Amino acid sequence: MAELVARERRRPDIQASTPWGDATGAHFTAQAGRCSPPDLAGAGMANADSAAAMVNQVAKRVVANVEQVVVGKRQSLLLALTCWLSEGHILLEDVPGVAKTVLARALARSLGGSFKRIQCTPDVLPSDITGASVFNPQTVSFEFRPGPIFAQVVLADEINRATPRTQSALLEAMAEQHVTVDGTTHVLESPFLVIATQNPIDHEGTFPLPEAQLDRFLMRFQLGYPTMEEELKMLELLEREHPLNRLEPVISPSDLIACQQAVRTIRVDPKVRHYLLQLVHASRSHEDVALGASPRGSIALFRAAQAMAAIRGRDFVQPDDIKRIVLPVLSHRMILKPESRLRKVNATRVVEELIEETPVPLLANETRAT
């Protein structure tokens, strides 16, 4: 493991250009290499430091690879990677045409895993997602035909256009990583990630996701429009063929599973845990909030903070890690009061107020220097 970390740090293509740094304070951007990915799953993790180093190197590889296709979305990409390493699911709420589908496909190709897309419409049935038992006249028996949910990366496009009955078909898969059809439980393959999208502008003919469904998504965030320079680079990349066609896997599914397990070894100081819980509890007592974040929100924030620290190459969580992910983790878990919505108050504003009003703990010198 030490040899792998030392080799990656000597690579000339890892340069400083982003605030998402590693353990030494150095930052990374990347040009994706064509070398064979290391067998990270087989590398020993003697302690949390080596675990964080492993996650950091995987993050560099995936970010470098995806950025060959998705231009100028480093922050959103790192949030998606944080969610993936936290074993959670993503809700992308953005207008059409900003690379939501491309991001999902690029993540799947970087992993070398399977990818399926579900185009949600009102006539889609639950069995169209989970699969169904089909009668085979040759064997005179029913055989299970798996649906598109049986993939390692699943894109549920425009999920709010599906009926509530169909939306609920995703609940068991997202929460338990298995589906039940005709009384038989079928386990989904690991790693498993659902990326759902919805258009925040056009609400005609849609079915808003209920709170229980929203709570299943670890994060909700937007990609946004690119700048003119980023869009120019995108046009250059697409001039001859789509760069997605040339994208190669840089890690294996077993590597990602090893990283998900490594994230759980990242240390969280008791003061940082208390700070995290203060934010969650403050969401429940805020004057503009009718229903605050649930204990599932606390767990999601805790796990995402561990993943963010590991991506940055640290074996411990800092309050800044929590600040970076608290908005996409908590904003969709709060229900505002009707009078607050009339005053144009939104969840983003509430979370920003929680961050400003909650005192940040001072960690011991030895913890900062670790």
C-alpha positions in Angstrom: 0.0 0.0 0.0 2.9 2.4 0.9 4.5 1.8 -2.5 1.2 2.6 -4.3 0.8 5.9 -2.4 4.4 6.9 -3.0 4.1 6.1 -6.7 0.9 8.1 -7.1 2.4 11.1 -5.3 5.4 11.1 -7.7 3.2 11.1 -10.8 3.6 14.4 -12.7 -0.1 14.5 -13.7 -1.3 15.0 -10.1 -1.1 18.8 -9.8 -2.5 21.5 -7.6 -5.6 23.3 -8.7 -8.6 22.6 -6.5 -9.5 23.1 -2.8 -10.2 19.4 -2.4 -6.8 18.4 -1.1 -5.1 15.3 0.3 -3.5 14.6 3.6 -0.4 16.7 2.9 -2.3 19.7 1.8 -1.4 19.1 -1.8 -4.4 19.3 -4.2 -5.2 17.2 -7.2 -6.5 17.5 -10.7 -5.8 14.9 -13.2 -5.1 13.5 -16.6 -6.4 10.0 -16.7 -3.7 7.5 -17.2 -4.1 4.3 -19.3 -2.1 2.2 -16.9 -3.8 -0.8 -15.3 -5.6 0.0 -12.1 -4.0 -1.5 -8.9 -5.7 -4.3 -7.0 -6.8 -2.1 -4.2 -9.1 -4.6 -2.7 -6.1 -6.9 -2.0 -4.1 -4.2 -0.4 -3.8 -4.4 3.4 -5.3 -1.7 5.5 -3.3 -1.8 8.7 -4.9 1.5 10.0 -7.1 4.3 9.1 -4.3 6.3 7.6 -3.6 3.6 5.0 -7.3 3.4 4.4 -7.6 7.1 3.8 -4.6 7.0 1.4 -6.3 4.2 -0.6 -9.5 6.1 -0.9 -7.6 9.2 -1.9 -5.9 7.5 -4.8 -9.1 5.9 -6.0 -10.8 9.3 -5.9 -8.0 10.8 -8.0 -8.4 8.0 -10.6 -12.1 8.3 -10.9 -12.2 12.1 -11.0 -9.5 12.1 -13.7 -11.4 9.6 -15.8 -14.8 11.2 -15.5 -13.5 14.7 -16.2 -12.5 13.5 -19.7 -16.3 13.5 -20.3 -17.9 15.9 -17.8 -16.3 19.3 -18.0 -16.2 21.8 -15.2 -18.2 19.9 -12.6 -15.5 19.0 -10.1 -17.5 19.9 -7.0 -20.6 17.9 -8.1 -18.4 15.0 -9.2 -16.8 14.9 -5.7 -20.2 15.0 -4.1 -21.3 12.1 -6.2 -18.1 10.2 -5.3 -18.7 11.0 -1.6 -22.2 9.6 -1.9 -21.0 6.5 -3.7 -18.3 5.8 -1.1 -20.9 6.3 1.7 -23.1 3.6 0.1 -25.9 6.1 -0.5 -27.9 7.3 -3.5 -28.1 10.6 -5.4 -31.0 12.9 -6.4 -30.0 15.3 -9.2 -32.5 18.1 -9.4 -31.6 20.1 -12.5 -32.9 21.2 -15.9 -32.5 18.9 -18.9 -29.3 18.8 -20.9 -26.7 19.5 -18.1 -24.9 16.1 -18.3 -26.9 14.2 -15.5 -27.1 11.0 -17.6 -23.5 11.4 -18.9 -22.3 11.7 -15.3 -24.0 8.5 -14.3 -22.7 6.6 -17.4 -19.2 7.9 -16.8 -19.2 6.7 -13.2 -20.4 3.3 -14.3 -17.7 3.1 -17.0 -15.0 4.2 -14.6 -16.0 1.3 -12.4 -16.3 -1.2 -15.2 -19.7 -2.1 -13.7 -23.1 -2.5 -15.2 -25.4 0.4 -16.0 -29.1 0.6 -16.7 -31.4 3.6 -17.4 -35.0 3.8 -16.4 -37.0 6.4 -18.3 -39.8 7.2 -15.8 -43.3 7.9 -17.3 -46.8 7.6 -15.8 -47.3 4.3 -17.5 -44.2 2.6 -16.1 -45.2 -0.2 -13.7 -43.3 -1.5 -10.6 -42.6 -4.7 -12.5 -40.9 -2.7 -15.2 -38.3 -1.8 -12.7 -37.9 -4.8 -10.5 -38.6 -7.5 -13.0 -41.3 -10.2 -13.2 -41.9 -13.9 -13.3 -42.6 -15.1 -16.9 -44.1 -18.5 -17.7 -41.7 -20.8 -19.7 -43.7 -23.3 -21.7 -40.7 -25.5 -22.2 -40.1 -26.1 -18.5 -43.8 -25.6 -17.6 -42.7 -23.2 -14.8 -42.3 -19.5 -14.1 -38.9 -18.0 -14.5 -37.8 -14.6 -13.0 -36.7 -12.0 -15.5 -34.7 -9.3 -13.7 -35.6 -5.7 -14.4 -33.2 -2.7 -14.9 -32.8 -2.3 -11.1 -30.4 -5.2 -11.3 -27.4 -3.1 -12.2 -24.5 -1.6 -10.2 -25.4 2.0 -11.4 -29.1 2.7 -12.1 -30.3 6.0 -13.6 -33.9 6.8 -12.8 -34.5 9.6 -15.2 -37.3 12.1 -14.3 -38.4 10.0 -11.3 -41.1 12.4 -10.4 -43.0 11.5 -13.7 -43.5 8.0 -12.4 -46.6 7.2 -10.3 -46.2 6.9 -6.5 -46.7 3.1 -6.8 -43.8 2.9 -9.2 -41.6 5.3 -7.2 -42.1 3.0 -4.1 -40.7 0.1 -6.1 -37.3 1.7 -5.6 -37.6 2.0 -1.8 -36.7 -1.6 -0.9 -33.9 -1.7 -3.4 -32.4 1.6 -2.2 -32.7 0.8 1.5 -32.0 -2.9 1.7 -30.2 -3.6 -1.6 -32.6 -6.3 -2.6 -36.1 -6.7 -4.2 -38.9 -9.0 -3.5 -41.0 -10.4 -6.4 -43.7 -13.0 -6.0 -42.5 -13.7 -2.4 -38.9 -14.3 -3.5 -36.1 -12.0 -2.4 -33.4 -11.2 -4.9 -30.2 -9.6 -3.8 -28.7 -6.8 -5.9 -25.1 -6.8 -6.9 -22.6 -4.6 -5.0 -21.6 -1.8 -5.3 -25.1 -0.4 -5.9 -25.9 3.2 -6.7 -29.2 4.8 -7.8 -29.0 8.3 -9.5 -32.4 9.8 -9.8 -33.1 13.0 -11.7 -36.0 15.4 -11.7 -36.7 18.7 -13.5 -37.3 21.5 -10.9 -39.0 23.7 -13.5 -41.7 21.7 -15.3 -44.2 20.3 -12.7 -47.1 19.5 -15.1 -48.0 15.9 -15.0 -45.5 15.0 -12.2 -45.9 13.3 -8.9 -43.7 14.9 -6.2 -41.6 12.5 -4.2 -43.0 11.9 -0.7 -40.8 12.7 2.3 -40.1 9.0 3.0 -38.8 8.6 -0.6 -36.7 11.8 -0.4 -35.1 10.6 2.9 -33.8 7.5 1.0 -31.4 9.7 -1.0 -28.3 10.5 0.8 -27.7 13.7 -1.2 -29.6 16.1 -3.4 -27.7 18.6 -5.5 -27.5 20.3 -8.9 -25.0 20.4 -11.7 -25.8 23.8 -13.1 -24.9 25.3 -16.5 -21.2 25.4 -17.6 -19.3 28.6 -18.1 -18.6 29.7 -21.7 -15.0 28.4 -21.4 -16.2 25.1 -20.1 -18.9 24.8 -22.9 -16.2 25.6 -25.5 -14.1 22.8 -24.2 -17.1 20.5 -24.3 -17.7 21.3 -28.0 -14.1 20.5 -28.7 -14.3 17.2 -27.0 -17.5 16.3 -29.0 -16.2 17.4 -32.3 -15.5 14.0 -33.7 -17.1 11.5 -31.3 -18.5 11.4 -27.8 -15.5 11.0 -25.4 -17.7 8.6 -23.4 -17.0 6.0 -26.1 -13.3 6.0 -25.2 -13.7 5.9 -21.5 -11.9 3.0 -19.8 -12.4 1.5 -16.4 -9.8 2.7 -13.8 -11.0 0.7 -10.8 -12.9 -2.5 -10.3 -16.1 -3.2 -8.3 -14.0 -4.9 -5.6 -11.8 -1.8 -5.3 -14.8 0.4 -4.7 -16.2 -2.1 -2.1 -12.9 -2.0 -0.3 -13.0 1.8 -0.3 -16.6 1.8 1.1 -15.3 -0.4 3.9 -12.3 1.8 4.4 -14.5 4.9 4.8 -16.0 3.3 8.0 -12.5 3.3 9.6 -12.1 7.1 9.4 -12.0 8.6 12.9 -14.6 11.2 14.1 -13.6 13.1 17.2 -16.3 13.4 19.9 -16.3 17.2 19.5 -17.0 16.8 15.8 -19.8 14.3 16.4 -21.3 16.8 18.8 -21.0 19.5 16.2 -22.7 17.3 13.6 -25.6 16.5 15.9 -26.0 20.2 16.8 -26.6 20.9 13.2 -29.2 18.2 12.8 -31.0 19.1 16.1 -31.0 22.8 15.2 -32.9 21.9 12.0 -35.7 20.4 14.1 -36.1 23.6 16.2 -35.6 26.2 13.5 -38.4 28.7 13.4 -39.0 28.2 9.7 -39.0 24.4 9.8 -42.1 22.2 10.4 -40.2 18.9 10.3 -36.4 18.7 10.7 -33.9 16.1 9.6 -34.4 12.6 10.9 -31.9 10.3 12.7 -31.3 8.8 9.2 -30.1 12.3 8.3 -27.6 12.2 11.2 -26.3 8.9 10.0 -26.1 10.1 6.4 -24.2 13.2 7.5 -21.8 11.2 9.6 -21.0 8.7 6.9 -20.7 11.3 4.2 -18.3 13.3 6.4 -16.1 10.2 6.8 -16.1 9.7 3.0 -15.2 13.4 2.4 -12.3 13.2 4.8 -11.0 10.0 3.2 -11.3 11.5 -0.3 -9.1 14.4 0.9 -6.6 11.8 2.2 -7.2 12.3 5.9 -7.8 9.6 8.5 -10.0 11.9 10.6 -13.0 14.2 10.1 -12.7 18.0 10.4 -15.7 20.4 10.9 -14.9 21.7 7.4 -15.7 18.3 5.9 -19.2 18.5 7.5 -19.7 22.1 6.2 -18.9 20.9 2.6 -21.6 18.2 2.6 -24.3 19.4 5.0 -26.3 21.3 2.4 -26.8 18.4 -0.1 -27.3 16.0 2.8 -29.9 17.9 4.9 -31.7 20.3 2.5 -34.1 17.8 1.2 -34.8 16.2 4.6 -36.6 19.3 6.0 -40.2 20.4 5.5 -40.7 24.2 5.8 -43.7 25.8 7.4 -46.3 27.2 4.9 -45.9 30.7 6.1 -42.1 30.4 5.6 -42.6 29.3 2.0 -44.8 32.3 1.5 -41.9 34.5 2.6 -39.8 32.9 0.0 -37.7 31.0 2.5 -36.1 27.8 1.2 -34.2 24.9 2.6 -30.9 26.2 1.3 -31.3 29.4 3.3 -32.2 27.5 6.4 -29.1 25.2 6.2 -26.9 28.2 5.6 -28.3 29.8 8.8 -27.7 26.6 10.7 -24.0 26.7 9.6 -23.6 30.3 10.6 -25.3 30.0 14.0 -23.7 26.7 15.1 -20.4 27.2 16.9 -17.5 25.2 15.3 -15.5 23.1 17.8 -11.8 23.8 18.4 -9.9 20.5 18.1 -6.8 19.7 20.1 -3.4 20.6 18.5 -2.4 17.0 18.2 -5.6 16.2 16.3 -5.0 19.0 13.9 -1.4 17.9 13.2 -2.3 14.3 12.6 
